[in-house]
Amino acid sequence: MKNIPKDFLWGASTSAYQVEGAWDADGKGPSVQDVKSGGFIAGLNIKDITDFKVAADHYNHWKEDVALMAEMGFKSYRFSINWTRIYPTGVETTPNEKGIKFYHDLIDELIKNKIEPLVTIHHFDLPNYLEEQGGWNNKELAVEAYVKYATTLFNEYKTKVKYWQTINEQNMVIMFGHLLGKRMTGVDKGEESYQMFHNMNIAQAKAILALRTIDKDAKIGPAPNISLVYPETSKPEDVLAAHNANLIRNWIYIDPFVKGEYDQILLNFWKENNYNIQMTSEEMDLFKKAKIDFIAFNYYSSMTVKAPTKDQDFVVGDQQMGFNLEGMFQSAKNSNLEKTEYGWEVDPIGFRLTARALHDRYNLPIVITENGLGAKDVLTDDGKIHDDYRIDYLRKHIEQIPDIINDGVKLFGYNPWSAIDLVSTHQGISKRYGFVYVNRDEFDLKDMKRYRKDSFYWYKKVISSNGTDLD
Ligand code: BGP
């Protein structure tokens, strides 16, 4: 049995718009997340949940927050840079110096505490100005803006940042864009969704190539949300549907940067549906050169599907609850798995299987950049948070790590969601994930005081024992 390597990157994760707040401070422009208003997401009226304007106020508490991470013994911290702090509309020619400085200070503080920064370039917070110009469907504008932004980050933070992630959950942006403040309304937008998919791929390829000329030692990879897809039964039709779903949900987002091309089944799917995706041979050539160094992936649960039927009776929820694709697959419940109070299936063995499947297909180093349990935590009168349910969830997943490594998967880190409490993408601040409790409610900002949860002390022990003490 192989042990977890000594330099394994134990840490945790956040994203800028969910944790920082200070939404219009120091020259920051509005992102699509800042202007969300009205409507329903995941069955909730977003008027009933907080917006992202103050979030966990990390922008004003970052030093204290890094100190808490250091106290837990973090070896890494996965966070994202807020695009509109650097380029308020996306189209400026010079970056906003105050935004640049904020991340220099944060990164320096992490390095001082021996915490490796794992930086996501773009996590769901497209500049709203770009969105108004067509967003990712405006190929020329969006690609140019992203590459300029990424290049600015590489030049600024080179040598300090060794691990870059291009885009968080590109697959969720394409499939569940309507939940993420984009104009897109998921795969049912068909051609438009896949054009956006291709445009984002070009942007990532160009950024990967730019990094090679700016910082030869830095590593870069995508950060998709990967869930291995199971067939509901052993019926060959269901197995075929699972194969389709694995491809459409997971692999097409990594293939171009490893295999250098799009999968034939995807190309056939476009053809059968008369999707005319604008792509040139020069663009496709980019994928022959723009290779990734590692795969960062977010894992919350597996997914189960069956052969598609005409009525597609599965009701689509949020990003983790499955979806249907006409002619390809239809989501199904997995009766073998328990669910969280937010309806997400819990599948630690699926974590091992997903890691194995990624290894089989790509044979690249892998790092976990999200995994975790959203729950309604309670702060007791004596300032405690007894989140044994979170410990239980994390323990079951961490228990898989030695097996995953023993399977031959090159897993080099585990960064669950989230380092501290932050605002959930869909369910406000009431759905908490952090090791640290942030004292605010949905609409009452209270004092933003930080409290260590039971999971904080537990995770500290997990890290100091390099994953051997999980009690
Ligand atoms: C992932 C996103 C994160 C985070 C997480 C939890 O899809 O990358 O940004 O939001 O899911 O999801 P939620 O906030 O909906 O509970």
Residues whose N, C-alpha, C, O or C-beta is under 5 A from the ligand:
A	BS01	BGP	S15 E169 G374 S424 T425 H426
